[in-house]
Amino acid sequence: MTDQSKIRHHAALMDRVAARLGVDLEAAVFDGKMAFGEVSEAVLRCADCPNPEDCAHWLDREEGRAEAAPVYCQNRALFERLVGEGA
């Protein structure tokens, strides 16, 4: 996987996790709950994750809204904050 395709893959995973948690990342940026730079930092953290296949399986396996990101998620703390802020 090229670097660019890897980044796209992880950005898509991150978007799917956010959606599963009821978090709208774009709205969070526009509402000032998250700086734009935090999005790129979060994608890079995701790209460093040793478990992207597990994440994809979790996303494919689970239905409906989730209470929290998987424990191994590199962005779990970010998602917890955004869920708490109603992003």
Secondary structure per residue as TSV (DSSP state, phi and psi in degrees):
chain	resnum	aa	ss	phi	psi
A	1	M	-	360.0	126.8
A	2	T	-	-69.0	162.9
A	3	D	H	-57.8	-43.0
A	4	Q	H	-66.0	-42.5
A	5	S	H	-70.4	-32.2
A	6	K	H	-65.1	-43.7
A	7	I	H	-62.7	-44.5
A	8	R	H	-61.2	-42.9
A	9	H	H	-60.0	-46.8
A	10	H	H	-71.9	-34.1
A	11	A	H	-62.8	-39.5
A	12	A	H	-66.8	-42.5
A	13	L	H	-59.8	-44.8
A	14	M	H	-62.2	-42.0
A	15	D	H	-61.6	-41.2
A	16	R	H	-66.0	-40.8
A	17	V	H	-63.3	-46.0
A	18	A	H	-57.4	-46.5
A	19	A	H	-61.8	-40.9
A	20	R	H	-62.0	-30.0
A	21	L	T	-89.3	-3.2
A	22	G	T	79.8	22.2
A	23	V	-	-102.5	129.7
A	24	D	-	-104.4	102.5
A	25	L	H	-62.6	-40.1
A	26	E	H	-62.6	-45.1
A	27	A	H	-65.1	-36.3
A	28	A	H	-61.4	-38.8
A	29	V	H	-68.4	-48.5
A	30	F	H	-63.7	-32.3
A	31	D	T	-84.5	-1.5
A	32	G	T	78.6	13.2
A	33	K	S	-83.6	-10.8
A	34	M	S	-153.3	132.9
A	35	A	-	-76.7	147.7
A	36	F	H	-55.3	-39.7
A	37	G	H	-62.8	-26.0
A	38	E	H	-65.2	-31.2
A	39	V	H	-64.3	-49.2
A	40	S	H	-65.4	-37.6
A	41	E	H	-62.8	-40.1
A	42	A	H	-66.5	-39.9
A	43	V	H	-63.3	-41.7
A	44	L	H	-65.2	-39.1
A	45	R	H	-62.0	-43.9
A	46	C	H	-59.7	-42.4
A	47	A	H	-63.7	-22.5
A	48	D	T	-87.2	-2.8
A	49	C	-	-65.0	134.5
A	50	P	S	-82.3	-2.4
A	51	N	-	-123.8	39.2
A	52	P	H	-62.3	-31.4
A	53	E	H	-67.6	-40.2
A	54	D	H	-63.2	-39.7
A	55	C	H	-62.7	-47.3
A	56	A	H	-61.0	-40.1
A	57	H	H	-65.7	-41.3
A	58	W	H	-59.9	-45.2
A	59	L	H	-64.4	-39.9
A	60	D	H	-73.8	-30.4
A	61	R	H	-82.5	-41.9
A	62	E	-	-79.2	149.7
A	63	E	-	-125.6	153.6
A	64	G	S	72.9	-167.4
A	65	R	-	-81.8	138.4
A	66	A	-	-98.0	154.0
A	67	E	S	-79.0	-32.8
A	68	A	S	-156.7	158.8
A	69	A	-	-68.9	158.4
A	70	P	-	-56.0	151.5
A	71	V	T	-59.5	-27.7
A	72	Y	T	-85.4	-2.4
A	73	C	-	-63.9	126.4
A	74	Q	T	-66.8	-16.8
A	75	N	T	-112.9	17.7
A	76	R	H	-55.8	-46.1
A	77	A	H	-62.9	-41.1
A	78	L	H	-61.7	-47.8
A	79	F	H	-63.0	-39.8
A	80	E	H	-60.6	-42.5
A	81	R	H	-63.0	-45.6
A	82	L	H	-67.7	-38.4
A	83	V	H	-63.0	-43.3
A	84	G	H	-62.6	-29.5
A	85	E	T	-89.6	-1.5
A	86	G	T	69.7	34.2
A	87	A	-	-71.3	360.0
